[in-house]
Protein backbone atom coordinates (compact mmCIF):
# COMPACT_ATOMS: atom_id res chain seq x y z
CA UNK A 1 0.00 0.00 0.00
CA UNK A 2 1.45 3.33 -1.00
CA UNK A 3 1.51 6.39 1.20
CA UNK A 4 -1.15 8.03 -1.00
CA UNK A 5 -3.51 5.07 -0.65
CA UNK A 6 -3.02 4.98 3.12
CA UNK A 7 -3.72 8.72 3.41
CA UNK A 8 -6.80 8.40 1.19
CA UNK A 9 -8.11 5.52 3.31
CA UNK A 10 -7.63 7.57 6.51
CA UNK A 11 -9.42 10.52 4.90
CA UNK A 12 -12.34 8.31 3.85
CA UNK A 13 -12.62 6.91 7.38
CA UNK A 14 -12.58 10.38 8.93
CA UNK A 15 -15.19 11.63 6.44
CA UNK A 16 -17.45 8.65 7.20
CA UNK A 17 -17.16 9.32 10.95
CA UNK A 18 -17.98 13.02 10.47
CA UNK A 19 -21.09 12.10 8.46
CA UNK A 20 -22.16 9.71 11.23
CA UNK A 21 -21.71 12.43 13.87
CA UNK A 22 -23.71 14.88 11.72
CA UNK A 23 -26.52 12.33 11.35
CA UNK A 24 -26.59 11.73 15.11
CA UNK A 25 -26.84 15.47 15.77
CA UNK A 26 -29.66 15.82 13.23
CA UNK A 27 -31.50 12.87 14.78
CA UNK A 28 -31.09 14.44 18.20
CA UNK A 29 -32.53 17.74 16.96
CA UNK A 30 -35.51 16.02 15.37
CA UNK A 31 -36.18 14.00 18.53
CA UNK A 32 -36.03 17.25 20.54
CA UNK A 33 -38.79 18.72 18.37
CA UNK A 34 -36.97 20.68 15.67
CA UNK A 35 -38.63 20.66 12.25
CA UNK A 36 -36.90 19.51 9.09
CA UNK A 37 -37.10 23.11 7.85
CA UNK A 38 -35.15 24.30 10.91
CA UNK A 39 -32.52 21.61 10.41
CA UNK A 40 -32.34 22.60 6.74
CA UNK A 41 -31.58 26.19 7.72
CA UNK A 42 -28.74 25.01 9.92
CA UNK A 43 -27.24 22.42 7.57
CA UNK A 44 -28.31 23.34 4.05
CA UNK A 45 -29.20 19.69 3.36
CA UNK A 46 -32.73 20.32 2.17
CA UNK A 47 -35.84 19.61 4.21
CA UNK A 48 -36.99 16.85 1.84
CA UNK A 49 -33.64 15.07 2.15
CA UNK A 50 -33.82 15.27 5.93
CA UNK A 51 -37.35 13.84 5.95
CA UNK A 52 -36.22 11.02 3.65
CA UNK A 53 -33.18 10.20 5.79
CA UNK A 54 -35.07 10.37 9.10
CA UNK A 55 -38.71 9.40 8.55
CA UNK A 56 -40.93 10.21 11.51
CA UNK A 57 -44.23 8.49 12.13
CA UNK A 58 -47.01 11.05 12.24
CA UNK A 59 -50.58 10.68 13.28
CA UNK A 60 -52.54 9.57 16.27
CA UNK A 61 -50.82 7.96 19.18
CA UNK A 62 -51.92 4.54 20.36
CA UNK A 63 -53.67 4.43 23.70
CA UNK A 64 -53.11 1.45 25.92
CA UNK A 65 -54.59 0.55 29.26
CA UNK A 66 -52.41 -0.69 32.08
CA UNK A 67 -53.20 -1.66 35.63
CA UNK A 68 -51.14 -0.51 38.58
CA UNK A 69 -50.40 -2.36 41.82
CA UNK A 70 -53.80 -1.41 43.33
CA UNK A 71 -55.61 -3.09 40.44
CA UNK A 72 -56.85 0.22 39.04
CA UNK A 73 -56.70 0.65 35.29
CA UNK A 74 -55.14 3.78 33.86
CA UNK A 75 -54.86 4.93 30.26
CA UNK A 76 -51.62 6.29 28.84
CA UNK A 77 -50.63 7.49 25.39
CA UNK A 78 -47.58 5.86 23.81
SVG drawing of the C-alpha trace seen along z (x, -y; Angstrom):
<svg xmlns="http://www.w3.org/2000/svg" viewBox="-59 -29 63 35">
<polyline fill="none" stroke="black" stroke-width="0.4" points="0.0,0.0 1.5,-3.3 1.5,-6.4 -1.2,-8.0 -3.5,-5.1 -3.0,-5.0 -3.7,-8.7 -6.8,-8.4 -8.1,-5.5 -7.6,-7.6 -9.4,-10.5 -12.3,-8.3 -12.6,-6.9 -12.6,-10.4 -15.2,-11.6 -17.5,-8.7 -17.2,-9.3 -18.0,-13.0 -21.1,-12.1 -22.2,-9.7 -21.7,-12.4 -23.7,-14.9 -26.5,-12.3 -26.6,-11.7 -26.8,-15.5 -29.7,-15.8 -31.5,-12.9 -31.1,-14.4 -32.5,-17.7 -35.5,-16.0 -36.2,-14.0 -36.0,-17.3 -38.8,-18.7 -37.0,-20.7 -38.6,-20.7 -36.9,-19.5 -37.1,-23.1 -35.2,-24.3 -32.5,-21.6 -32.3,-22.6 -31.6,-26.2 -28.7,-25.0 -27.2,-22.4 -28.3,-23.3 -29.2,-19.7 -32.7,-20.3 -35.8,-19.6 -37.0,-16.8 -33.6,-15.1 -33.8,-15.3 -37.4,-13.8 -36.2,-11.0 -33.2,-10.2 -35.1,-10.4 -38.7,-9.4 -40.9,-10.2 -44.2,-8.5 -47.0,-11.1 -50.6,-10.7 -52.5,-9.6 -50.8,-8.0 -51.9,-4.5 -53.7,-4.4 -53.1,-1.4 -54.6,-0.5 -52.4,0.7 -53.2,1.7 -51.1,0.5 -50.4,2.4 -53.8,1.4 -55.6,3.1 -56.9,-0.2 -56.7,-0.6 -55.1,-3.8 -54.9,-4.9 -51.6,-6.3 -50.6,-7.5 -47.6,-5.9"/>
</svg>
